[in-house]
Amino acid sequence: MAESVSTEARSDDGPIPPPRRKLPIFTIVAFAIVAFFAGGIGGSFQAKLTEVQKNDNASFLSRTAESTLVADESERFVPIQYLPGFVVFHRDSGLTDADRAAVADARTAITRVEGVDVEDMTPTEFSADGTTAAVFVPLLASRDGTDVTGDELVATEEAVLDAARDAAGDTGLEVYPAGVGGLLTAFIAAFEGIDSSLLLTALGVVVLILLVVYRSPVLWVFPLLSALLALGTASMIVYFLADADIITLNGQSQGILFVLVIGAGTDYALLLVSRYREELHAYPNRFDAMIRAWRESVGAITASAVTVTVALLCLMFSELNSNKGLGPVAAIGIACTYVVMMTFLPVSLAVAGRWVFWPRQPRADHAVDLATHGMWGRIASWVGRHDRPAWIGTTLVLLVLFAAGIGSLNTDGLTTTESFTTKPDAVIGQELYTEKFAPGAGAPAVVTANAGTTDALIAAIAGVEGIATGPGAVCPQVDYAKARALLAANPDLANAPSLGCPPAALTVTPVDGRTMINAELADSYDSPAALATIERLREAVHAVPGADARVGGNTAATLDVQQSSVHDRNLIIPIVLVVIFAVLAVLLRSLLAPLLLIATVVLSFAATLGVSGFVFTHVFGFAGTDPAFPLFAFVFLVALGIDYNIFLMTRVREETGRHGTRSGVLRGLAVTGGVITSAGVVLAATFSVLGILPLVFLAEIGFAVAFGVLLDTIVVRSILVPALAHDIGRTIWWPSALTRGRP
């Protein structure tokens, strides 16, 4: 049934004029149509994002990192780059003759697998106790500068394992992957299904929460459909940018993009729908109600989107390409979410009519003033009566939470084997290999330097603590073309034991006066001991006169990632704080209020770090956190935590103009309490879904953001901020004109 033209609506404060229709209606409708088709088309790109992911350490680093410079130089000496890996064969009671024959058959079968650098495979190793064999299987990572994709590496590794297990048969001989190649492909494989299992779980959680919040079997469809359209549009944009190498996308960024769009989109929808329901009580015409709701919501939602987007873009100041990539990836997600939620969602809701709220359809009964109704009205009254004890008490609680667990938070990094919440075969294989063989084999430190200093460098490297001391541990790079020619002429040399470094005739020829040296580490390539060895090695070779030496390799790349993470954390956190302060100052037209809001959110962040440190160590049993964890947690918690303060304080400012500051604080808290708490629960639930992926870093981010958001919505935004603002009174708006209004 068509609705009549709106008449004068009333609230407890008097008449509410019809909303001014000076809105860009046609523009909004046009954007809604474009969003519908773009989101629909873009949905197919969600599954394709894994095709443009880069998950190796080298892809994370800047072009000026020392390990990156060495990797670039290495291609001049070894045009075929590979990821060193192993296939480990094990039997507790000892390998039988049949097992050894199966291992030989497996090695032969592996040489026929496409994607394996067969020419660089070495003879099979057997452990001293006779229980384990290891076949060195280098996976082609690049050839002549062309990189192999992550999906191709995983496919090659799976084919290698299939060949090895087929050869082993059903004899009880255990077969596991190991080494850099095995662990990296396990890491990449952990993200398989991210576009299905993670997304479906997040959507399922949001549907359940929205059913409870809206108490309608229909209404939840509209915000969820809008979020999916936003995700489709963002996925399409991110795909083309990553495919063109404009941004770097990895599995972590993709997972965060999915939950961020679903969570933030639902938050924006909750705010708009809540205001729309409120205005439907005042306006008989649903279009008038939506115009009013849109007008009153757009400021807070825009400020929220801008704050989060700008904070995320601050990650582009990072040294790490992974952080640089996450910034625009997540910012694109927020921007697409904002556009869809402010165009498609309001248009679709207004066109659909009041029935979408069934069975609790709002009527034009003029029950607009919600400030004196419900649980949040009672909470607001309590805050008003106990403002000073409330904000002092909550501040002390947050400080206690910080102090109780911050000492348990270890941000020194995780080894690759410690990075999984489960125990994949690659971790079991790596543990076996480290126990049975030289743990540093297969992933040497790589030194590039001026050719005339080779002897001095080898002497300096050999004297570094943590460098292996066996024959051939520190040698110039072998020229594989020369070695293959020698083997072709003398096949019997293939089975000859290694007696040390190859003769000079088989080493690489200097290029532009530079050469390359390999140094075997005494410890597993990703262990803390190996990282410490790289630091000592760099100090030693940098001190060799005239060498201009650089140290790279897999361990050096891991070290560079960790050091860059610390640099990024120390640089970006202050930048984000300054940016958020500027946005809040413009929005609230105040200098004091933004300072206080940022202080409360930083305090909440500190409390979250304390709780996270305790839970990670004493509950989950994680070995530590990635050095990037504090930065990621800060960006998401502070940006998203400020969101809820924006939603609250924009409404408080609106109410202050009519009722004074202290009354405005309480009315703003009462009216927004339910919707903001619901938004916080939705966002916390969606981020907690990251825990379904078997990676410690994402589980930690998911927990920290979920706990921090709940702490922010339940404690900081519900008690600390309104109590502090109520206690301060109109001075909180300094230096705006509101400081001269009613207290």
C-alpha positions in Angstrom: 0.0 0.0 0.0 1.3 3.4 -0.9 2.2 5.7 2.0 0.8 9.2 2.3 2.8 12.3 2.3 4.4 13.0 5.6 2.6 15.2 8.2 4.1 16.8 11.2 5.7 14.3 13.5 6.2 14.9 17.2 8.6 13.7 19.9 8.7 14.4 23.6 10.6 17.6 22.8 8.0 19.0 20.4 7.4 18.9 16.6 9.9 17.3 14.3 9.9 19.0 10.9 9.7 17.0 7.7 13.2 16.2 6.6 14.7 18.5 4.0 14.9 16.5 0.7 18.0 18.4 -0.5 19.9 15.1 -0.8 21.5 13.8 -4.0 18.8 11.2 -4.3 19.5 10.4 -7.9 23.2 10.1 -7.2 22.5 7.7 -4.3 20.2 5.6 -6.4 22.7 5.5 -9.2 25.5 4.4 -6.9 23.1 1.8 -5.4 22.6 0.3 -8.9 26.3 0.3 -9.7 27.1 -1.3 -6.3 24.6 -4.1 -7.0 26.1 -5.0 -10.3 29.7 -4.4 -9.3 29.3 -6.5 -6.2 27.6 -9.3 -8.1 30.3 -9.4 -10.8 33.0 -9.0 -8.2 31.8 -12.0 -6.2 33.6 -14.3 -8.6 36.9 -12.7 -7.8 36.9 -13.8 -4.1 38.0 -17.3 -5.1 40.6 -15.9 -7.5 42.4 -13.8 -4.9 44.5 -16.8 -3.9 46.0 -16.7 -7.4 47.7 -13.4 -6.7 48.8 -14.0 -3.2 52.5 -13.8 -2.2 53.3 -15.6 1.1 57.1 -15.9 1.1 59.4 -13.7 3.2 61.1 -12.2 0.2 57.7 -10.8 -1.1 57.2 -9.2 2.3 60.5 -7.2 2.2 61.3 -3.9 0.6 63.7 -3.9 -2.4 66.4 -2.3 -0.2 66.5 -4.9 2.5 69.9 -6.6 2.6 68.5 -10.1 2.0 66.5 -8.8 -1.0 69.7 -7.2 -2.5 71.4 -10.6 -2.0 68.5 -12.5 -3.7 68.7 -10.1 -6.7 72.5 -10.6 -6.9 72.2 -14.4 -6.6 70.2 -14.6 -9.8 73.3 -13.4 -11.7 75.1 -16.5 -10.5 72.3 -19.0 -10.2 69.6 -18.2 -12.8 67.3 -21.0 -11.5 66.2 -20.1 -8.0 64.7 -22.8 -5.8 63.1 -23.4 -2.4 65.2 -26.0 -0.6 63.0 -28.9 0.7 63.2 -32.5 1.8 61.1 -35.6 1.8 61.8 -37.5 5.0 61.3 -41.3 5.3 61.2 -42.7 8.8 60.6 -46.0 10.7 61.1 -46.1 14.4 62.5 -49.6 14.4 65.0 -48.8 11.6 64.9 -48.7 7.9 64.8 -52.2 6.3 66.4 -53.2 3.0 62.9 -52.9 1.4 62.5 -49.4 2.9 65.8 -48.3 1.3 64.7 -49.7 -2.0 61.4 -47.8 -1.7 63.4 -44.6 -0.9 65.5 -45.1 -4.1 62.3 -45.7 -6.1 60.7 -42.6 -4.5 63.7 -40.5 -5.5 63.5 -41.7 -9.1 59.8 -40.9 -9.1 60.3 -37.4 -7.7 62.8 -36.6 -10.5 59.9 -37.0 -12.9 57.7 -34.4 -11.1 57.3 -31.2 -13.0 58.4 -28.2 -10.9 61.3 -30.0 -9.2 64.8 -28.7 -9.9 66.1 -32.2 -10.7 69.6 -31.1 -11.7 70.3 -29.7 -8.2 69.1 -32.8 -6.3 71.8 -34.4 -4.2 72.3 -38.1 -3.1 69.9 -39.4 -0.5 71.1 -39.0 3.2 70.7 -41.6 5.9 70.7 -40.9 9.6 73.4 -42.3 11.8 70.9 -44.4 13.7 69.5 -45.9 10.5 65.9 -44.9 11.2 65.5 -42.0 8.8 66.3 -41.1 5.2 66.1 -37.7 3.6 65.8 -36.8 -0.1 66.7 -33.3 -1.0 63.9 -31.9 -3.3 64.5 -28.3 -4.4 61.3 -26.7 -5.7 61.6 -24.3 -8.6 60.8 -20.8 -7.2 61.8 -18.8 -10.2 63.5 -19.2 -13.6 65.2 -16.2 -15.3 63.4 -13.8 -13.0 59.9 -15.3 -13.5 58.4 -16.3 -10.1 56.4 -19.5 -9.6 53.0 -18.8 -7.9 52.1 -20.1 -4.5 49.4 -22.4 -6.0 52.0 -23.9 -8.3 54.4 -24.6 -5.4 51.7 -26.3 -3.5 50.7 -28.4 -6.5 54.4 -29.4 -7.0 54.9 -30.3 -3.3 51.7 -32.4 -3.3 52.9 -34.2 -6.4 56.3 -34.9 -4.8 54.6 -36.3 -1.7 52.2 -38.4 -3.8 55.1 -39.9 -5.7 57.1 -40.6 -2.5 54.1 -42.2 -0.7 53.2 -44.3 -3.7 56.7 -45.7 -3.7 56.6 -46.4 0.0 53.3 -48.2 -0.4 51.5 -49.6 2.7 54.5 -50.9 4.5 54.3 -48.6 7.4 57.2 -46.4 6.2 56.4 -42.8 7.3 56.7 -40.1 4.7 56.8 -36.4 5.5 57.8 -33.1 3.8 60.4 -30.9 5.5 62.6 -27.9 4.9 61.8 -24.4 3.6 59.8 -25.7 0.7 57.7 -28.1 2.8 57.0 -25.5 5.5 56.2 -22.7 3.0 53.8 -24.9 1.1 52.1 -25.9 4.3 51.8 -22.2 5.2 50.3 -21.5 1.8 48.0 -24.5 2.0 46.7 -23.2 5.4 44.9 -20.5 3.4 43.1 -22.9 1.1 39.4 -22.5 1.5 39.8 -19.0 2.9 37.2 -17.8 0.4 34.7 -20.5 1.5 35.2 -21.8 5.1 36.3 -18.5 6.6 33.6 -16.4 4.8 30.8 -18.9 5.4 31.7 -19.1 9.1 31.8 -15.4 9.4 28.5 -15.0 7.7 26.9 -17.7 9.8 28.0 -16.0 13.0 26.7 -12.6 11.8 23.3 -14.1 10.8 22.8 -15.6 14.2 23.7 -12.3 16.0 21.5 -10.2 13.7 18.6 -12.6 14.3 18.9 -11.9 18.0 19.5 -8.2 17.6 16.7 -7.5 15.0 14.4 -10.2 16.2 13.2 -10.4 12.7 13.5 -13.3 10.2 13.7 -10.9 7.3 15.7 -7.8 8.2 19.1 -9.5 8.5 19.1 -10.3 4.8 19.5 -6.6 3.8 22.7 -5.8 5.7 24.2 -9.1 4.9 23.5 -8.8 1.2 25.0 -5.3 1.3 28.1 -6.6 3.0 28.5 -9.4 0.4 28.2 -6.8 -2.4 30.8 -4.7 -0.7 33.1 -7.7 -0.4 32.6 -8.6 -4.1 33.5 -5.1 -5.2 36.5 -4.9 -3.0 37.7 -8.4 -4.1 37.6 -7.4 -7.7 39.5 -4.1 -7.1 42.1 -5.9 -5.0 42.5 -8.7 -7.5 43.4 -6.3 -10.4 45.8 -4.2 -8.3 47.6 -7.3 -6.9 47.7 -8.9 -10.4 49.4 -5.7 -11.7 51.9 -5.8 -8.8 50.6 -2.4 -7.5 49.9 -3.9 -4.1 51.1 -7.1 -2.3 48.4 -9.5 -1.2 49.0 -12.4 1.1 46.8 -14.9 2.9 46.7 -12.8 6.1 45.6 -9.7 4.2 42.9 -11.7 2.4 41.5 -13.2 5.7 41.5 -9.8 7.4 39.8 -8.2 4.3 36.9 -10.7 4.5 36.2 -10.3 8.3 36.8 -6.5 8.2 34.2 -6.0 5.4 31.6 -8.2 7.0 32.2 -6.8 10.5 32.4 -3.1 9.6 29.6 -3.4 7.1 27.3 -4.9 9.7 28.3 -2.1 12.1 27.4 0.6 9.7 24.1 -1.2 8.9 23.2 -1.5 12.5 23.7 2.2 13.0 21.7 3.2 10.0 18.9 0.7 10.6 18.6 1.7 14.2 18.2 5.3 13.3 15.8 4.3 10.5 13.6 2.4 13.0 13.7 5.3 15.3 12.6 7.7 12.6 9.8 5.4 11.4 8.2 6.1 14.8 8.2 9.8 13.9 7.3 9.8 10.2 4.3 8.1 8.5 6.2 8.1 5.2 9.0 5.6 5.1 11.0 7.6 2.5 10.9 10.7 4.8 12.0 8.5 7.7 14.9 7.1 5.6 16.0 10.6 4.4 16.0 11.7 8.0 17.9 8.6 9.2 20.4 8.9 6.4 21.0 12.5 7.1 21.5 12.0 10.8 23.7 8.9 10.4 25.9 9.9 7.5 28.1 12.1 9.6 29.1 9.5 12.1 29.4 6.7 9.5 31.5 8.9 7.2 33.7 9.9 10.1 34.1 6.3 11.1 34.9 5.1 7.6 37.4 8.0 7.0 39.1 7.4 10.4 39.6 3.6 9.8 40.6 4.1 6.1 43.2 6.8 6.9 44.5 4.8 9.8 44.9 1.7 7.6 46.6 3.8 4.8 49.2 4.8 7.4 50.5 1.2 7.0 51.8 2.4 3.6 54.7 4.0 5.5 55.9 0.5 6.4 59.1 -1.0 5.2 57.4 -4.4 4.8 55.6 -4.9 1.6 53.1 -7.1 3.4 52.1 -4.2 5.7 52.1 -1.8 2.7 49.8 -4.2 1.0 47.4 -4.7 3.9 46.9 -0.9 4.3 45.3 -0.4 0.8 43.7 -3.8 0.8 41.8 -3.2 4.0 41.2 0.5 3.1 39.6 -0.6 -0.2 37.4 -2.9 1.8 36.3 -0.1 4.1 35.7 2.3 1.2 33.6 -0.2 -0.7 31.7 -1.1 2.4 30.9 2.6 3.1 29.7 3.2 -0.4 27.4 0.2 -0.4 26.0 0.7 3.1 25.2 4.4 2.3 23.6 3.7 -1.1 22.4 0.2 -1.8 21.3 -0.5 1.8 19.1 2.6 2.4 17.6 2.5 -1.0 16.7 -1.2 -0.7 15.3 -0.8 2.8 13.2 2.2 1.8 11.8 0.5 -1.3 11.0 -2.7 0.6 8.9 -0.9 3.3 8.2 -1.4 6.9 7.4 -5.1 6.5 11.1 -6.0 6.7 10.9 -5.3 10.5 8.2 -8.0 10.9 7.0 -9.0 13.4 7.9 -5.8 15.3 7.0 -3.3 12.6 7.5 0.3 13.8 4.5 2.6 13.5 4.3 6.4 13.4 3.3 6.5 17.1 5.6 9.4 17.9 7.6 7.3 20.4 10.9 8.9 19.2 12.5 9.8 22.5 14.2 6.6 23.6 16.5 8.3 26.2 14.2 7.4 29.2 13.4 3.8 28.1 15.0 0.5 28.6 18.1 -0.9 30.2 20.4 1.7 28.6 18.4 4.5 30.1 19.0 2.9 33.5 22.7 2.5 32.7 22.9 6.2 31.7 21.2 7.3 34.9 23.7 5.2 36.9 26.7 6.7 35.1 25.3 10.2 35.7 25.0 9.6 39.4 28.4 8.0 39.8 30.5 9.7 37.1 33.7 10.2 38.9 34.0 6.9 40.7 32.9 5.2 37.4 35.7 6.6 35.3 38.4 6.3 38.0 37.4 2.7 38.7 37.3 1.6 35.1 40.7 3.3 34.5 42.2 1.4 37.4 40.7 -1.9 36.1 42.2 -1.3 32.7 45.6 -0.5 34.2 45.5 -3.7 36.3 44.7 -5.8 33.2 47.7 -4.3 31.4 50.1 -4.8 34.3 48.9 -8.4 34.9 49.8 -9.8 31.6 52.2 -7.5 29.7 55.2 -9.3 31.0 54.0 -12.6 29.4 53.8 -11.0 25.9 56.7 -12.3 23.9 57.1 -10.4 20.6 60.4 -11.9 19.6 58.8 -13.9 16.8 57.9 -17.4 16.0 59.7 -20.1 14.2 57.9 -21.6 11.2 57.1 -24.7 13.1 55.7 -22.7 15.9 53.4 -20.7 13.5 50.7 -23.4 13.2 48.0 -24.0 15.7 47.8 -27.6 14.4 50.7 -29.9 13.6 50.8 -30.4 9.8 53.0 -33.1 8.3 55.7 -30.5 7.3 56.2 -29.6 11.0 56.5 -33.3 12.0 59.0 -33.8 9.1 61.0 -30.7 10.0 61.3 -31.9 13.6 62.5 -35.3 12.4 65.0 -33.8 10.0 66.4 -31.4 12.7 66.8 -34.3 15.1 68.4 -36.8 12.7 70.5 -34.6 10.3 72.5 -31.4 10.3 69.7 -28.9 11.0 71.2 -26.1 8.9 71.6 -28.2 5.7 69.6 -27.1 2.7 69.1 -23.4 3.7 72.6 -21.8 3.9 73.4 -18.2 4.6 74.3 -16.5 1.3 77.1 -13.9 1.1 77.7 -11.8 -1.9 80.9 -9.7 -2.0 83.8 -8.3 -4.1 85.6 -11.2 -5.7 89.1 -10.2 -4.5 88.2 -10.7 -0.9 86.9 -14.3 -1.1 89.7 -15.9 1.1 89.4 -13.2 3.8 85.6 -13.6 3.8 85.7 -17.4 4.1 88.1 -17.0 7.1 85.9 -14.4 8.7 82.7 -16.5 8.1 84.2 -19.7 9.5 85.1 -18.0 12.7 81.5 -16.9 13.4 79.7 -18.7 16.2 76.8 -20.6 14.9 78.3 -21.5 11.5 78.8 -25.2 10.8 82.3 -26.5 11.1 82.2 -29.7 9.0 83.9 -30.1 5.6 82.4 -27.9 2.9 80.4 -25.8 5.4 81.7 -22.5 4.0 82.4 -22.5 0.2 82.2 -20.4 -2.9 79.0 -21.0 -4.9 79.1 -24.1 -7.2 78.6 -23.4 -10.9 76.0 -26.1 -11.7 76.6 -26.0 -15.4 80.3 -26.8 -14.9 79.5 -29.5 -12.3 76.9 -31.2 -14.7 79.5 -31.2 -17.5 82.0 -32.9 -15.2 79.4 -35.5 -14.0 78.5 -36.2 -17.6 82.1 -37.0 -18.4 82.6 -39.0 -15.1 79.3 -40.5 -13.9 80.9 -42.3 -11.0 81.5 -39.0 -9.3 77.8 -38.8 -8.5 78.2 -41.3 -5.7 81.5 -40.0 -4.3 81.3 -38.6 -0.8 81.8 -34.9 -0.3 85.3 -34.0 0.9 84.9 -30.3 1.3 84.6 -27.3 -1.1 84.6 -27.9 -4.8 87.7 -27.0 -6.8 88.0 -23.5 -8.1 87.3 -24.7 -11.6 83.8 -25.7 -10.6 82.8 -22.5 -8.8 81.0 -19.5 -10.3 82.9 -17.0 -12.4 82.8 -13.5 -10.9 80.2 -11.1 -12.4 81.1 -7.4 -12.5 83.7 -8.1 -9.8 81.3 -9.8 -7.4 81.1 -13.4 -6.2 78.9 -15.6 -4.0 79.7 -17.7 -0.9 77.4 -20.2 0.9 77.7 -20.8 4.7 75.9 -23.7 6.3 74.3 -22.8 9.7 74.7 -25.0 12.7 71.0 -24.6 13.7 67.7 -24.9 12.0 67.2 -22.1 9.5 64.3 -20.4 11.3 65.4 -20.9 14.9 66.3 -18.0 17.2 69.8 -19.3 17.3 70.1 -19.1 13.5 68.7 -15.6 13.5 71.3 -14.6 16.1 74.0 -16.2 13.9 73.0 -14.1 11.0 73.4 -10.9 13.1 76.9 -12.0 14.1 77.7 -13.0 10.5 76.7 -9.7 9.1 78.8 -7.9 11.7 81.8 -10.1 10.8 81.6 -9.8 7.0 80.7 -6.1 7.0 84.0 -5.6 8.8 86.1 -7.2 6.1 88.0 -4.4 4.3 87.0 -3.8 0.7 84.5 -6.7 0.7 81.3 -4.7 0.5 79.7 -7.9 1.7 76.0 -8.6 2.2 74.3 -11.5 3.9 71.1 -13.1 2.5 69.3 -16.4 2.4 66.1 -17.7 4.0 67.3 -17.0 7.6 68.4 -13.5 6.7 65.1 -12.8 5.1 63.3 -13.9 8.3 65.5 -11.7 10.3 64.9 -8.7 8.0 61.1 -9.2 8.3 61.3 -9.2 12.1 63.5 -6.1 12.2 61.3 -4.3 9.7 58.3 -5.2 11.8 59.8 -3.5 14.8 60.7 -0.4 12.7 57.1 -0.2 11.3 55.6 -0.5 14.8 57.7 2.3 16.2 57.0 4.6 13.1 53.4 3.9 12.3 51.7 4.0 15.8 52.5 7.7 16.4 51.4 8.5 12.8 48.1 6.8 13.3 47.5 8.6 16.6 48.1 12.0 15.0 45.8 11.2 12.0 43.0 10.0 14.2 43.3 13.1 16.4 43.0 15.3 13.3 39.9 13.6 12.1 38.3 13.7 15.5 39.1 17.4 16.0 37.4 18.2 12.7 34.4 16.1 13.4 33.8 17.2 17.0 35.2 20.7 16.5 37.1 20.3 19.7 40.7 19.7 20.9 40.1 18.4 24.4 37.5 15.7 23.4 39.7 14.0 20.8 42.6 13.9 23.2 40.5 12.2 25.9 38.9 9.8 23.4 42.3 8.7 22.1 43.6 8.3 25.6 40.7 6.0 26.5 41.2 3.9 23.4 45.0 3.6 23.9 44.3 2.6 27.5 41.9 -0.1 26.2 44.6 -1.2 23.8 47.1 -1.5 26.6 44.7 -3.6 28.7 44.1 -5.8 25.7 47.8 -6.4 25.2 48.1 -7.4 28.9 45.2 -9.9 28.7 46.5 -11.2 25.3 50.0 -11.8 26.8 48.5 -13.8 29.6 46.1 -15.8 27.5 48.6 -16.6 24.7 51.2 -17.9 27.1 49.2 -19.5 29.9 45.9 -20.5 28.2 46.7 -21.2 24.5 50.3 -22.2 25.1 51.6 -20.3 22.1 55.4 -19.9 22.0 55.1 -16.1 21.4 53.8 -13.6 18.9 55.0 -12.2 15.6 56.8 -8.8 16.0 54.1 -7.3 13.8 51.3 -8.3 16.3 51.3 -5.1 18.4 51.1 -3.0 15.2 48.3 -4.9 13.7 46.4 -5.0 17.0 46.9 -1.3 17.5 45.7 -0.3 14.1 42.6 -2.4 14.2 41.7 -1.8 17.9 42.4 2.0 17.9 40.8 2.7 14.6 37.8 0.5 15.3 37.6 1.5 19.0 37.5 5.1 18.0 34.6 4.1 15.7 32.3 3.4 18.7 33.4 6.6 20.4 32.5 8.5 17.2 29.1 6.9 17.1 28.5 7.9 20.7 30.0 11.4 20.7 28.4 12.5 17.5 25.0 11.7 19.0 26.1 13.3 22.3 27.0 16.5 20.4 23.6 16.4 18.7 21.8 16.1 22.0 24.1 18.7 23.7 22.8 21.4 21.3 19.2 20.8 22.7 19.7 19.7 26.3 23.2 20.7 27.5 26.4 18.7 27.8 25.7 16.5 30.8 22.1 15.7 29.8 23.3 15.2 26.2 25.9 12.7 27.4 23.3 10.6 29.2 20.8 10.8 26.4 23.4 9.9 23.8 24.5 6.9 25.8 20.9 5.7 26.3 19.9 6.0 22.7 23.1 4.5 21.2 23.9 2.0 23.8 22.0 -0.9 22.3 23.1 -0.5 18.7 26.8 0.2 19.5 27.0 -2.8 21.8 25.4 -4.9 19.1 27.9 -3.6 16.6 30.8 -4.4 18.9 29.5 -8.0 19.4 29.2 -8.5 15.6 32.7 -7.1 15.0 34.2 -9.2 17.8 32.5 -12.3 16.5 33.7 -11.8 12.9 37.3 -11.3 13.9 37.2 -14.3 16.2 36.4 -16.4 13.2 40.1 -15.9 12.1 40.8 -18.6 14.6 39.5 -21.3 12.3 42.6 -20.9 10.1 45.5 -23.0 11.6 47.9 -20.1 12.0 49.0 -18.7 15.3 49.3 -15.1 14.1 45.7 -14.9 12.8 44.4 -16.7 15.9 46.2 -14.1 18.0 44.9 -11.1 16.0 41.4 -12.6 16.1 41.5 -13.0 19.8 43.0 -9.6 20.5 40.6 -7.6 18.3 37.6 -9.6 19.5 38.5 -9.1 23.2 39.6 -5.5 22.7 36.4 -4.5 20.8 34.2 -6.0 23.5 36.3 -4.3 26.2 35.9 -1.0 24.2 32.1 -1.3 23.7 31.2 -2.7 27.2 33.6 -0.8 29.4 35.3 2.1 27.6 32.4 3.4 25.5 29.6 2.4 28.0 31.2 3.6 31.2 34.6 5.3 31.0 33.9 7.8 28.2 30.4 8.9 29.2 31.4 9.1 32.9 34.5 11.2 32.1 32.5 13.5 29.7 29.7 13.9 32.2 32.2 14.7 35.0 34.0 17.3 32.9 30.9 18.8 31.5 30.8 21.5 28.8 34.6 22.0 29.0 35.1 18.8 27.0 34.0 20.7 23.9 36.8 23.3 24.3 37.5 25.5 22.4 34.1 25.2 20.5 31.1 27.4 21.2 29.5 24.5 23.1 31.8 25.3 26.1 29.6 28.4 26.6 26.3 26.4 26.6 24.6 24.5 29.3 26.9 22.3 31.4 
